């Protein structure tokens, strides 16, 4: 998008200068710039040109938080003694979910040890059915995310070895939004492209991360469990980013 702003006055020197902005690059992840052109955008998981056949849901949102006063040795001992849990405490979460006691639609606890003893980062909350591109939805997701944080911390203290004395240290400043609008380009990447590491003549980016798609309506998805395998590195072509 081209914009010209001639004869702008500099507040420091008082001299006039000309500034020309040829391109606006939207890095926020919500693709707000082309939103008025429905032809170039796809909302959520709606299939292109088949709006009536999809529910239009986006991937869930997650509020990271940190806990302290965790017994690191107890956590590590539990993980080592339960090798069949594809994610830490997955068997405990499965039993609690079956009884309706687990407060988030997850199949395990996403936790990451920090450099500080007793402090862990938690990626376990999951807020479903909220559209991060709409004006009021992010606020509702923030509220639900913080309610989940309190409920999860209570569950950790009661159920998870090593977390009996855990305390909330802090939460992220805002909830993490995985998906809103996506550019519906001239080419659409397929799972076969990612599996084979297909080469494109117009490659503009490389990705080396597993396929990480979270279920918009439940507990599935992510990089563990039944995530489809991909090549170690796969390419993103330029034709994925625009539509003529």
GULUM-429854 format. One record per residue: x, y, z of N, C-alpha, C in turn. Coordinates in pm, whole numbers. Layout:
% residues N
   n_east   n_north     n_up   ca_east   ca_north    ca_up   c_east   c_north     c_up
        X         Y        Z         X          Y        Z        X         Y        Z
...
***
This chain:
% residues 244
   n_east   n_north     n_up   ca_east   ca_north    ca_up   c_east   c_north     c_up
       85      -117        0         0          0        0       89       123        0
       71       214      -96       157        331     -110       91       452      -46
      170       527       30       123        651       91      231       756       79
      196       879       38       289        989       28      254      1096      130
      356      1143      204       337       1246      305      439      1357      281
      412      1447      187       511       1551      155      512      1662      260
      628      1729      269       643       1851      346      609      1833      494
      660      1727      554       643       1710      698      746      1795      770
      706      1864      878       797       1948      954      863      1868     1066
      994      1880     1076      1066       1814     1183     1057      1897     1310
     1016      1835     1419      1002       1907     1545     1135      1950     1604
     1245      1885     1565      1376       1916     1623     1445      2030     1550
     1441      2032     1418      1520       2128     1342     1436      2238     1280
     1307      2213     1265      1223       2311     1200     1228      2306     1049
     1314      2222      991      1324       2211      846     1214      2121      793
     1175      2150      670      1076       2066      604     1148      1952      533
     1085      1839      530      1142       1726      460     1030      1644      399
     1063      1560      306       964       1475      240      988      1329      281
      882      1266      327       889       1125      365      790      1047      280
      837       943      218       753        860      132      749       720      190
      630       674      220       613        540      271      555       454      160
      634       362      112       590        278        0      512       155       45
      540       108      165       484        -19      205      458       -19      354
      343       -69      392       314        -90      533      317      -239      561
      400      -278      656       418       -419      690      349      -447      822
      246      -530      819       169       -562      938      227      -689     1000
      292      -676     1115       356       -790     1182      280      -835     1306
      156      -791     1321        83       -823     1442       20      -962     1440
       15     -1026     1325       -43      -1159     1318     -192     -1161     1288
     -258     -1044     1291      -402      -1041     1266     -435      -995     1125
     -334      -958     1046      -354       -916      908     -460      -806      900
     -442      -699      974      -538       -591      975     -536      -506      849
     -421      -502      780      -411       -414      663     -506      -452      552
     -508      -579      507      -595       -612      394     -733      -658      435
     -779      -627      555      -901       -687      605    -1024      -647      525
    -1019      -534      453     -1135       -492      376    -1146      -563      243
    -1047      -643      210     -1050       -718       84    -1074      -865      118
    -1200      -906      120     -1235      -1042      160    -1172     -1146       68
    -1140     -1104      -54     -1085      -1198     -149     -947     -1249     -106
     -873     -1171      -27      -737      -1208       11     -727     -1269      149
     -837     -1276      221      -831      -1322      359     -917     -1445      383
     -871     -1526      475      -951      -1637      524     -961     -1620      675
    -1079     -1630      727     -1098      -1613      870    -1101     -1751      937
    -1009     -1770     1030     -1004      -1892     1109     -984     -2014     1020
    -1051     -2126     1051     -1026      -2248      975    -1127     -2270      863
    -1196     -2165      826     -1291      -2174      715    -1219     -2215      587
    -1276     -2307      515     -1217      -2348      389    -1240     -2240      283
    -1142     -2215      196     -1161      -2112       94    -1277     -2145        1
    -1359     -2043      -24     -1472      -2052     -117    -1580     -2149      -68
    -1576     -2189       62     -1677      -2281      114    -1720     -2234      252
    -1760     -2109      263     -1788      -2050      393    -1900     -2123      468
    -1998     -2171      395     -2113      -2232      461    -2078     -2368      521
    -1964     -2428      477     -1930      -2563      521    -1838     -2566      643
    -1812     -2451      705     -1717      -2447      815    -1774     -2371      933
    -1721     -2401     1053     -1767      -2332     1173    -1694     -2201     1197
    -1585     -2173     1122     -1515      -2047     1135    -1438     -2029     1264
    -1410     -2137     1338     -1340      -2123     1465    -1190     -2106     1444
    -1127     -2034     1536      -982      -2015     1533     -917     -2102     1640
     -786     -2117     1630      -714      -2191     1733     -730     -2122     1869
     -725     -2199     1976      -747      -2142     2110     -637     -2045     2150
     -670     -1960     2247      -576      -1864     2302     -525     -1914     2437
     -404     -1873     2473      -342      -1923     2596     -275     -1809     2671
     -295     -1806     2801      -228      -1711     2888     -116     -1784     2963
        8     -1748     2932       122      -1803     3004      125     -1746     3146
      173     -1827     3240       200      -1774     3374      317     -1848     3435
      371     -1789     3541       483      -1850     3612      445     -1881     3756
      499     -1993     3807       478      -2030     3946      613     -2042     4015
      613     -2024     4145       735      -2034     4224      712     -2126     4344
      819     -2153     4419       815      -2246     4533      779     -2388     4491
      821     -2426     4372       798      -2562     4324      915     -2650     4368
      887     -2773     4404       990      -2869     4441     1044     -2931     4311
     1155     -2876     4262      1209      -2918     4132     1240     -3068     4130
     1300     -3118     4235      1338      -3259     4239     1216     -3350     4231
     1107     -3311     4297       985      -3393     4294      925     -3395     4153
      928     -3283     4086       876      -3277     3950      960     -3366     3858
     1090     -3353     3866      1178      -3431     3779     1168     -3580     3809
     1153     -3615     3937      1136      -3756     3973     1007     -3813     3915
      899     -3734     3921       772      -3781     3866      783     -3802     3715
      843     -3707     3646       854      -3718     3500      936     -3842     3463
     1046     -3865     3531      1130      -3982     3502     1056     -4113     3530
      972     -4114     3630       904      -4238     3669      775     -4263     3590
      740     -4172     3502       619      -4189     3419      653     -4166     3272
      735     -4253     3214       778      -4233     3074      665     -4245     2973
      553     -4306     3011       442      -4321     2916      359     -4193     2903
      376     -4100     2993       306      -3971     2980      371     -3891     2867
      297     -3866     2760       358      -3796     2647      387     -3651     2683
      322     -3600     2787       347      -3467     2842      342     -3481     2994
      419     -3399     3069       419      -3415     3215      279     -3418     3276
      260     -3513     3365       136      -3529     3441       15     -3563     3353
       38     -3615     3234       -72      -3644     3143     -170     -3745     3202
     -120     -3845     3273      -210      -3946     3330     -296     -3887     3441
     -241     -3795     3520      -319      -3728     3624     -426     -3642     3561
     -389     -3568     3456      -484      -3482     3386     -594     -3565     3322
     -559     -3679     3263      -660      -3765     3199     -763     -3813     3300
     -718     -3856     3416      -810      -3904     3519     -900     -3792     3568
     -843     -3673     3590      -923      -3560     3637    -1021     -3512     3530
     -979     -3516     3405     -1069      -3476     3296    -1187     -3572     3287
    -1162     -3701     3301     -1270      -3799     3296    -1371     -3777     3408
    -1324     -3722     3519     -1414      -3695     3632    -1469     -3553     3631
    -1433     -3475     3528     -1482      -3338     3516    -1416     -3241     3612
    -1293     -3271     3655     -1228      -3185     3754    -1114     -3100     3699
    -1071     -3126     3576      -959      -3047     3523    -1012     -2921     3459
     -957     -2803     3493     -1020      -2676     3455     -985     -2622     3317
     -916     -2698     3234      -880      -2649     3100     -884     -2765     3002
     -920     -2740     2877      -923      -2847     2776     -784     -2881     2725
     -708     -2952     2809      -572      -2994     2777     -555     -3141     2814
     -451     -3203     2754      -424      -3344     2782     -295     -3365     2860
     -242     -3260     2917      -121      -3268     2997      -85     -3129     3046
       26     -3118     3116        72      -2990     3167      193     -2945     3086
      183     -2830     3022       298      -2773     2954      375     -2688     3053
      490     -2736     3096       568      -2662     3195      715     -2662     3157
      782     -2552     3185       919      -2531     3141      998     -2472     3258
     1103     -2540     3297      1184      -2497     3410     1265     -2373     3372
     1269     -2276     3461      1348      -2155     3439     1487     -2173     3499
     1571     -2073     3483      1705      -2078     3541     1703     -2057     3693
     1591     -2008     3745      1580      -1983     3888     1519     -2105     3957
     1580     -2156     4061      1527      -2274     4130     1382     -2252     4177
     1300     -2352     4152      1162      -2347     4199     1067     -2267     4115
     1114     -2210     4002      1029      -2125     3918     1009     -2194     3783
      882     -2212     3746       847      -2279     3620      749     -2192     3541
      763     -2196     3408       667      -2132     3318      561     -2234     3278
      436     -2191     3278       323      -2282     3254      249     -2240     3127
      239     -2336     3035       163      -2317     2911       56     -2424     2907
      -52     -2404     2982      -156      -2507     2996     -296     -2453     2975
     -318     -2326     2998      -450      -2270     2976     -491     -2277     2830
     -620     -2283     2806      -669      -2289     2667     -809     -2230     2663
     -821     -2112     2600      -949      -2043     2588    -1005     -2070     2449
    -1121     -2133     2444     -1181      -2174     2318    -1286     -2074     2269
    -1309     -2077     2138     -1422      -2008     2075    -1420     -1856     2097
    -1300     -1797     2093     -1286      -1652     2099    -1211     -1605     1975
    -1263     -1500     1911     -1204      -1447     1789    -1114     -1328     1825
     -984     -1348     1815      -890      -1244     1852     -888     -1125     1760
     -957     -1132     1646      -959      -1021     1552    -1076      -926     1575
    -1168      -962     1660     -1283       -877     1687    -1259      -791     1810
    -1330      -679     1818     -1299       -577     1918    -1319      -626     2061
    -1428      -695     2089     -1459       -731     2228    -1408      -868     2268
    -1379      -954     2173     -1342      -1092     2205    -1211     -1103     2284
    -1106     -1026     2251      -983      -1039     2331    -1002     -1007     2478
    -1088      -911     2510     -1112       -879     2651    -1177      -997     2723
    -1273     -1061     2658     -1336      -1178     2717    -1235     -1292     2734
    -1147     -1307     2635     -1045      -1412     2646     -949     -1384     2761
     -915     -1256     2782      -828      -1220     2894     -892     -1261     3027
    -1020     -1234     3041     -1090      -1269     3165    -1091     -1420     3185
    -1128     -1494     3080     -1132      -1640     3090     -993     -1697     3117
     -891     -1639     3053      -756      -1688     3073     -708     -1673     3216
     -743     -1562     3280      -703      -1540     3418     -785     -1627     3514
     -910     -1650     3481      -989      -1743     3563     -930     -1883     3555
     -887     -1924     3435      -824      -2055     3420     -694     -2063     3500
     -618     -1954     3502      -491      -1954     3575     -513     -1983     3723
     -611     -1918     3783      -641      -1941     3925     -686     -2085     3947
     -773     -2136     3860      -823      -2273     3875     -711     -2375     3855
     -623     -2350     3758      -513      -2442     3734     -417     -2445     3853
     -387     -2328     3909      -297      -2325     4023     -354     -2403     4141
     -482     -2391     4165      -546      -2469     4272     -536     -2619     4244
     -555     -2656     4118      -542      -2798     4081     -399     -2846     4101
     -303     -2766     4060      -162      -2804     4076     -131     -2834     4223
     -175     -2745     4312      -145      -2762     4454     -205     -2891     4511
     -323     -2924     4464      -393      -3040     4519     -352     -3172     4455
     -309     -3169     4327      -297      -3293     4252     -156     -3325     4202
      -71     -3228     4182        56      -3253     4114      173     -3264     4212
      243     -3376     4213       361      -3388     4297      462     -3277     4267
      509     -3213     4373       606      -3105     4359      545     -2968     4360
      412     -2958     4348       346      -2827     4340      262     -2794     4464
      279     -2870     4570       194      -2850     4688      206     -2709     4746
      324     -2649     4738       346      -2515     4794      364     -2409     4686
      320     -2440     4564       340      -2347     4453      261     -2219     4473
      320     -2108     4428       256      -1977     4433      261     -1915     4294
      162     -1834     4265       162      -1762     4138      263     -1648     4145
      359     -1646     4053       454      -1536     4048      401     -1423     3961
      360     -1455     3840       305      -1353     3751      238     -1421     3632
      167     -1341     3555       110      -1387     3428      169     -1303     3316
      151     -1348     3194       188      -1267     3080      107     -1137     3079
      160     -1033     3016        88       -906     3013      -42      -916     2936
      -48     -1007     2839      -173      -1028     2766     -177     -1171     2714
     -296     -1216     2683      -314      -1353     2637     -252     -1372     2500
     -203     -1492     2476      -143      -1522     2346     -248     -1567     2247
     -253     -1500     2132      -351      -1529     2026     -279     -1606     1916
     -318     -1730     1893      -250      -1813     1794     -293     -1783     1650
     -416     -1738     1632      -468      -1731     1496     -584     -1633     1488
     -585     -1552     1383      -701      -1468     1352     -729     -1478     1203
     -690     -1374     1128      -707      -1379      982     -582     -1438      919
     -601     -1501      804      -488      -1553      728     -503     -1511      583
     -390     -1480      521      -392      -1442      380     -421     -1565      295
     -520     -1555      211      -556      -1663      120     -484     -1637      -12
     -362     -1685      -22      -277      -1654     -136     -308     -1736     -260
     -231     -1709     -365      -249      -1784     -489     -214     -1932     -471
     -124     -1959     -376       -89      -2099     -348     -115     -2128     -200
     -163     -2247     -173      -187      -2288      -36      -97     -2407       -3
      -17     -2392      103        69      -2502      145      -13     -2623      187
       37     -2740      155       -30      -2864      192       57     -2941      292
       -4     -3037      359        71      -3120      451      180     -3198      378
      154     -3238      253       257      -3307      175      377     -3218      150
      354     -3087      128       465      -2993      112      554     -2992      235
      489     -2991      351       564      -2984      477      635     -3115      507
      572     -3226      472       632      -3356      497      755     -3378      408
      743     -3338      282       850      -3364      186      958     -3257      186
      933     -3143      249      1028      -3032      241     1038     -2978       99
      926     -2968       31       923      -2927     -109      995     -2795     -130
     1070     -2786     -239      1139      -2663     -275     1054     -2580     -369
     1053     -2447     -346       977      -2354     -429     1073     -2254     -493
     1050     -2217     -620      1139      -2119     -685     1125     -1978     -625
     1012     -1951     -559       990      -1818     -503      992     -1820     -350
     1075     -1907     -291      1080      -1919     -146     1124     -1787      -83
     1052     -1747       24      1085      -1623       95     1113     -1648      243
     1084     -1768      293      1106      -1797      435     1124     -1946      455
     1195     -1981      561      1212      -2119      600     1152     -2139      739
     1098     -2257      762      1043      -2290      893     1103     -2422      940
     1144     -2427     1066      1201      -2548     1121     1129     -2595     1245
     1000     -2560     1256       922      -2597     1375      819     -2703     1338
      787     -2794     1428       686      -2895     1396      550     -2834     1365
      463     -2912     1307       327      -2869     1280      254     -2849     1413
      214     -2727     1441       162      -2692     1574       24     -2630     1560
      -76     -2713     1537      -213      -2667     1519     -297     -2720     1636
     -353     -2627     1713      -432      -2664     1830     -580     -2673     1793
     -646     -2773     1847      -787      -2796     1817     -870     -2675     1860
     -943     -2611     1768     -1023      -2494     1805    -1140     -2524     1898
    -1175     -2651     1912     -1294      -2684     1990    -1269     -2786     2101
    -1142     -2820     2128     -1119      -2922     2228     -976     -2925     2278
     -930     -3043     2319      -801      -3056     2386     -690     -3106     2295
     -721     -3138     2171      -622      -3198     2083     -529     -3097     2019
     -435     -3151     1942      -343      -3066     1866     -216     -3035     1942
     -143     -2937     1889       -13      -2905     1944       95     -2989     1878
      217     -2982     1932       330      -3051     1870      351     -3192     1922
      280     -3232     2026       299      -3366     2082      188     -3460     2043
      198     -3582     2092        91      -3679     2070       78     -3718     1924
      -35     -3681     1862       -64      -3727     1727      -34     -3621     1620
       56     -3527     1648        90      -3424     1549      156     -3488     1427
      113     -3455     1304       174      -3514     1185      321     -3475     1174
      407     -3566     1129       549      -3532     1113      572     -3440      994
      678     -3362     1000       716      -3275      888      865     -3289      862
      910     -3233      750      1053      -3228      723     1121     -3141      828
     1253     -3159      842      1327      -3080      940     1317     -2931      909
     1320     -2897      782      1303      -2759      736     1210     -2760      615
     1113     -2671      613      1026      -2658      495     1013     -2512      456
      974     -2489      331       978      -2356      272      841     -2291      265
      840     -2158      271       720      -2077      252      738     -1999      122
      654     -2021       20       671      -1948     -107      604     -1812     -104
      653     -1723     -187       597      -1588     -196      450     -1592     -240
      416     -1685     -327       277      -1693     -376      180     -1733     -268
      230     -1775     -151       140      -1801      -37       94     -1671       28
      164     -1561        5       142      -1438       80       58     -1334        6
       17     -1361     -117       -63      -1262     -189     -155     -1331     -287
     -255     -1257     -333      -345      -1306     -438     -358     -1200     -546
     -336     -1242     -669      -349      -1148     -781     -495     -1121     -813
***
